[in-house]
């Protein structure tokens, strides 16, 4: 459910060329954040909005796009945010 909400929010905000969301919440069962309902996710996103942005700025844009999901449903989020010009440099995991 949360992964789908992440997908919708990021698609709406960035219209990405590539979006991959991995839910690794099950691997963190019993962890304090998961006990309170927050999940663990990793996002790989390629979008033009990241062109000319530093890694920190890209992460800030993703956090902003996810808004309340970061406060309510996401405990941990790994982000691999790239502009299209960098996706061919071996930066995709």
Phi, psi and omega in degrees: 000308181296321179300322178293321177294322176298314180302313181298312182298316182287323175297317180295320184283324191238344186047058188290153172288326182217136176216121178232131179235124178248124178263108179251025182302321183298329180288348182246022180304135180092344177294148185308316182294323181285331177297329180269008174101354180277141181256169178249126184223156171231132182242131168246123184221134176241119183208148179299333180298341182270354180299129178078003181261145174287168178301318179297316180296321178298315179297319179299321178296319179295313179302317180297317180296328182276341173045238185295339177300325180294330182273331191249325189235351181242121177268319181222139181220119172267137184232129170239093184251121185228148169279160180305328181293343181256352186290340181266005181265020179077021182270353179277138179262000000 
